[in-house]
């Protein structure tokens, strides 16, 4: 990585609906700051491989990391123990049944090594707006009548952009993720965008690809 790349000047967004070329992103993948979280800007961002991620006390920050963590739906890894859980109907799955609750649970769940949450009140409102317009989707996992896990993300029609998962019992979010992958494979989606590397995602079959390859896959049906 060159020194010029490491110290690229920040691009500040205005009211105009645009993002700079992704080649201008810094080494961490920061593309731009500022702007707003309107549905129009968010959809433009996701269609171009960009997502917002920021703290409550900072400007909106827009990212496109390189490499990118993705899951090709047909490559989902299902362990023997999870196959048993899928077969014995430990959990029940619903879709878009309680999006706001999933969003709230994802924002409030305690996560190892993290203080607070990136799912701020601004972010919640933004994704509720996307949900009401049919772009944001949720998968909910139940034990009986109790919500025990779930996930949400942005559906581009051929790519599902995963945002966050939560689980209050073992394997509940994993169950949602596996069911999502299986359904998207049947519907011939290209991939699930997982954004950033984690060991947990790797264990489920996710892998890193270059930003260039990721953008090519986004462009196929846009």
C-alpha positions as CSV (number, residue, x, y, z in Angstrom):
1,X,0.0,0.0,0.0
2,X,1.5,3.3,-1.0
3,X,1.8,6.3,1.3
4,X,-0.5,8.3,-0.9
5,X,-3.2,5.6,-0.6
6,X,-2.9,5.6,3.2
7,X,-3.3,9.3,3.4
8,X,-6.0,10.0,0.7
9,X,-8.0,13.1,1.6
10,X,-11.5,12.4,3.0
11,X,-14.4,13.0,0.7
12,X,-17.2,14.9,2.3
13,X,-20.7,14.2,1.0
14,X,-23.2,17.0,0.3
15,X,-26.9,16.9,-0.3
16,X,-26.2,15.6,-3.8
17,X,-26.8,11.9,-4.2
18,X,-23.3,10.7,-5.2
19,X,-20.3,8.8,-3.8
20,X,-16.7,9.2,-4.9
21,X,-14.9,6.4,-6.9
22,X,-14.1,3.5,-4.6
23,X,-10.4,3.7,-5.7
24,X,-10.2,6.8,-3.5
25,X,-11.1,4.8,-0.3
26,X,-8.3,4.7,2.3
27,X,-6.5,1.5,3.4
28,X,-9.3,0.7,5.9
29,X,-12.0,1.0,3.3
30,X,-13.4,4.4,4.3
31,X,-14.9,6.0,1.2
32,X,-16.6,9.2,2.5
33,X,-18.1,10.9,5.4
34,X,-21.2,13.0,5.9
35,X,-24.4,13.1,3.9
36,X,-27.6,11.5,5.2
37,X,-29.3,8.2,5.7
38,X,-32.2,8.7,3.3
39,X,-33.5,5.6,1.6
40,X,-32.3,6.9,-1.7
41,X,-28.7,7.4,-0.5
42,X,-28.7,4.0,1.3
43,X,-29.9,2.1,-1.8
44,X,-27.4,3.9,-4.0
45,X,-24.7,3.0,-1.4
46,X,-25.5,-0.7,-1.3
47,X,-25.8,-0.9,-5.1
48,X,-22.3,0.4,-5.3
49,X,-20.7,-1.8,-2.6
50,X,-20.8,0.8,0.2
51,X,-22.4,0.7,3.7
52,X,-22.6,3.1,6.6
53,X,-20.9,2.3,9.9
54,X,-20.3,4.9,12.6
55,X,-20.6,5.8,16.2
56,X,-23.4,7.9,17.6
57,X,-21.1,10.9,18.3
58,X,-19.5,10.9,14.8
59,X,-20.3,12.0,11.3
60,X,-21.9,9.3,9.1
61,X,-19.0,7.2,7.7
62,X,-19.3,5.2,4.5
63,X,-17.2,2.0,3.9
64,X,-16.2,-0.4,1.2
65,X,-13.5,-2.7,2.5
66,X,-11.0,-4.6,0.4
67,X,-11.1,-7.6,0.7
68,X,-14.8,-8.1,1.2
69,X,-16.3,-11.0,3.3
70,X,-19.1,-12.8,1.3
71,X,-20.9,-16.1,1.3
72,X,-21.9,-17.8,-1.9
73,X,-25.2,-19.4,-0.8
74,X,-24.3,-22.9,-2.2
75,X,-21.1,-22.9,-0.1
76,X,-22.9,-22.6,3.3
77,X,-21.3,-25.0,5.8
78,X,-23.7,-27.0,8.0
79,X,-22.2,-29.0,10.8
80,X,-23.6,-32.3,12.0
81,X,-25.0,-30.7,15.1
82,X,-26.7,-28.0,13.1
83,X,-28.1,-30.6,10.6
84,X,-29.7,-32.3,13.6
85,X,-31.2,-28.9,14.8
86,X,-32.5,-28.2,11.3
87,X,-34.1,-31.6,11.2
88,X,-35.7,-31.8,14.6
89,X,-37.4,-28.5,14.4
90,X,-35.8,-27.0,17.5
91,X,-36.6,-23.6,16.1
92,X,-39.3,-22.0,14.0
93,X,-38.5,-19.4,11.3
94,X,-40.6,-16.4,10.2
95,X,-39.7,-13.6,7.8
96,X,-40.5,-9.9,8.1
97,X,-42.8,-10.7,11.0
98,X,-41.2,-8.3,13.6
99,X,-38.5,-6.3,11.8
100,X,-38.4,-3.5,14.4
101,X,-37.9,-6.0,17.2
102,X,-35.1,-7.7,15.4
103,X,-33.5,-4.3,14.8
104,X,-33.8,-3.4,18.5
105,X,-32.4,-6.8,19.7
106,X,-29.4,-6.5,17.3
107,X,-28.7,-3.0,18.7
108,X,-29.0,-4.0,22.4
109,X,-27.4,-7.5,22.5
110,X,-24.1,-7.7,24.4
111,X,-21.2,-8.6,22.2
112,X,-17.8,-9.8,23.3
113,X,-15.1,-7.1,22.9
114,X,-17.5,-4.4,22.0
115,X,-18.8,-1.4,24.0
116,X,-22.0,0.1,22.8
117,X,-23.5,-0.4,19.3
118,X,-23.1,1.0,15.8
119,X,-26.9,0.5,15.4
120,X,-27.7,4.0,16.6
121,X,-31.1,5.6,16.7
122,X,-30.4,7.2,13.3
123,X,-29.5,3.9,11.9
124,X,-32.7,2.3,13.3
125,X,-34.9,5.0,11.7
126,X,-33.0,4.6,8.4
127,X,-33.5,0.8,8.2
128,X,-37.1,1.1,9.3
129,X,-37.6,3.4,6.4
130,X,-36.0,0.9,4.1
131,X,-38.2,-1.9,5.5
132,X,-41.3,0.1,4.9
133,X,-40.2,0.6,1.3
134,X,-39.6,-3.2,0.9
135,X,-35.8,-3.1,0.7
136,X,-34.8,-4.2,4.3
137,X,-35.8,-7.7,5.4
138,X,-35.6,-9.7,8.6
139,X,-35.5,-13.4,9.5
140,X,-36.8,-14.3,13.0
141,X,-36.1,-17.4,15.0
142,X,-38.6,-18.6,17.6
143,X,-38.7,-21.2,20.4
144,X,-42.3,-21.6,21.0
145,X,-43.6,-18.1,21.2
146,X,-40.3,-16.6,22.3
147,X,-38.1,-14.7,19.8
148,X,-34.6,-16.1,20.4
149,X,-32.6,-15.0,17.4
150,X,-32.7,-13.3,14.0
151,X,-31.0,-11.2,11.4
152,X,-31.7,-8.3,9.1
153,X,-30.2,-6.8,6.0
154,X,-30.9,-5.1,2.6
155,X,-32.2,-7.1,-0.3
156,X,-31.0,-6.0,-3.7
157,X,-32.8,-8.7,-5.6
158,X,-29.7,-10.8,-6.4
159,X,-27.5,-9.9,-3.5
160,X,-28.5,-9.9,0.2
161,X,-26.5,-7.4,2.2
162,X,-26.4,-8.7,5.8
163,X,-26.3,-6.1,8.5
164,X,-26.5,-7.8,11.9
165,X,-27.6,-10.9,13.8
166,X,-28.6,-11.6,17.4
167,X,-29.1,-14.7,19.5
168,X,-30.3,-15.2,23.0
169,X,-29.9,-19.0,22.9
170,X,-27.2,-21.2,21.3
171,X,-27.4,-21.6,17.5
172,X,-30.4,-19.4,16.9
173,X,-28.7,-16.8,14.7
174,X,-26.8,-19.6,13.0
175,X,-30.1,-21.2,12.2
176,X,-31.4,-17.9,10.7
177,X,-28.2,-17.5,8.6
178,X,-28.3,-21.1,7.3
179,X,-32.0,-20.8,6.3
180,X,-31.3,-17.5,4.6
181,X,-28.5,-19.1,2.6
182,X,-30.6,-22.1,1.6
183,X,-33.5,-19.9,0.5
184,X,-31.3,-17.5,-1.5
185,X,-29.6,-20.5,-3.2
186,X,-33.0,-21.7,-4.3
187,X,-33.8,-18.2,-5.6
188,X,-30.4,-18.1,-7.4
189,X,-29.0,-15.1,-5.6
190,X,-25.4,-14.4,-6.4
191,X,-24.1,-14.0,-2.8
192,X,-24.7,-12.7,0.8
193,X,-22.5,-9.7,1.6
194,X,-21.1,-10.2,5.1
195,X,-18.9,-7.1,4.9
196,X,-16.1,-7.8,7.3
197,X,-14.1,-11.0,8.2
198,X,-15.0,-12.9,11.4
199,X,-14.1,-16.4,12.4
200,X,-17.7,-17.2,13.0
201,X,-18.7,-16.3,9.4
202,X,-15.7,-18.2,8.1
203,X,-16.9,-21.3,10.0
204,X,-20.2,-21.0,8.1
205,X,-18.5,-20.9,4.7
206,X,-18.0,-17.2,4.1
207,X,-14.8,-16.1,2.4
208,X,-12.9,-13.0,1.4
209,X,-12.9,-11.8,-2.2
210,X,-11.4,-8.6,-3.7
211,X,-13.5,-5.5,-3.9
212,X,-13.2,-5.5,-7.6
213,X,-14.7,-9.0,-7.9
214,X,-17.5,-8.0,-5.4
215,X,-18.4,-5.0,-7.5
216,X,-18.6,-7.1,-10.7
217,X,-21.1,-9.3,-9.0
218,X,-23.1,-6.3,-7.8
219,X,-23.2,-5.0,-11.3
220,X,-24.5,-8.1,-13.0
221,X,-28.2,-7.3,-12.5
222,X,-28.1,-3.6,-11.6
